[in-house]
């Protein structure tokens, strides 16, 4: 997530984007890709969101929204991992 992007500078745009990702993961249960079925409880037993963020970027407000999104994900039994990138 490019926290320096104009689209993430106002309002709750970071939170709303991350909640959208969490909601998509939460509603996912199965899908077939290239003839291979991926089914909850058989192919996987947990859900996770990996968020890549540039090291040293983001305002206090943006990090507050990220923390809110992490709690939102945890409430839906989805783990969040933050990866710091260059």
C-alpha positions in Angstrom: 0.0 0.0 0.0 1.5 3.3 -1.1 0.7 5.5 1.9 2.1 8.5 0.0 -0.5 8.2 -2.7 -2.9 11.1 -3.0 -5.9 8.8 -2.6 -4.8 7.8 0.9 -4.2 11.3 2.3 -7.8 12.2 3.3 -10.5 10.8 5.4 -10.6 7.1 6.2 -9.4 6.0 2.8 -6.7 3.7 4.3 -9.2 2.1 6.6 -11.9 1.8 4.0 -9.5 0.1 1.5 -8.2 -2.4 4.1 -11.8 -3.2 5.3 -12.7 -3.9 1.7 -9.8 -6.4 1.5 -10.8 -8.0 4.8 -14.4 -8.3 3.7 -13.4 -10.0 0.5 -11.3 -12.5 2.4 -14.0 -13.0 5.0 -16.6 -13.9 2.3 -14.2 -16.2 0.4 -14.9 -19.9 0.9 -14.0 -21.7 -2.3 -12.8 -21.2 -5.9 -11.4 -23.4 -8.7 -8.4 -22.2 -10.5 -7.0 -24.1 -13.5 -8.8 -27.2 -12.4 -7.6 -27.1 -8.8 -10.3 -26.5 -6.2 -9.4 -24.4 -3.1 -12.0 -25.0 -0.4 -12.2 -23.7 3.2 -11.6 -26.5 5.7 -9.9 -28.7 3.1 -7.3 -26.7 1.3 -6.9 -24.1 4.0 -7.9 -23.6 7.6 -7.1 -19.9 8.2 -7.1 -16.6 6.3 -4.5 -13.9 6.3 -3.9 -10.5 4.7 -0.3 -9.4 4.0 0.1 -5.7 3.7 3.3 -4.3 2.2 4.2 -0.7 3.3 7.3 1.3 2.6 9.5 1.7 5.6 9.2 5.0 7.3 6.1 6.1 5.4 2.6 6.9 6.6 1.2 9.5 9.0 0.1 8.9 12.5 -3.5 9.0 11.3 -2.8 6.5 8.6 -1.2 4.1 11.1 -4.2 4.6 13.3 -6.4 3.4 10.4 -4.1 0.5 9.8 -4.4 -0.5 13.5 -8.2 -0.2 13.3 -8.2 -2.4 10.2 -6.1 -5.0 12.0 -8.6 -5.1 14.8 -11.4 -5.4 12.3 -9.7 -8.3 10.6 -9.0 -10.1 13.9 -12.7 -9.7 14.7 -13.4 -11.7 11.5 -10.7 -14.3 12.4 -8.3 -13.0 9.7 -4.6 -12.5 10.6 -2.8 -9.4 9.3 1.0 -9.3 8.6 2.7 -6.1 7.7 5.8 -6.3 5.5 8.0 -3.3 5.4 9.6 -2.8 2.0 12.0 -0.3 0.5 
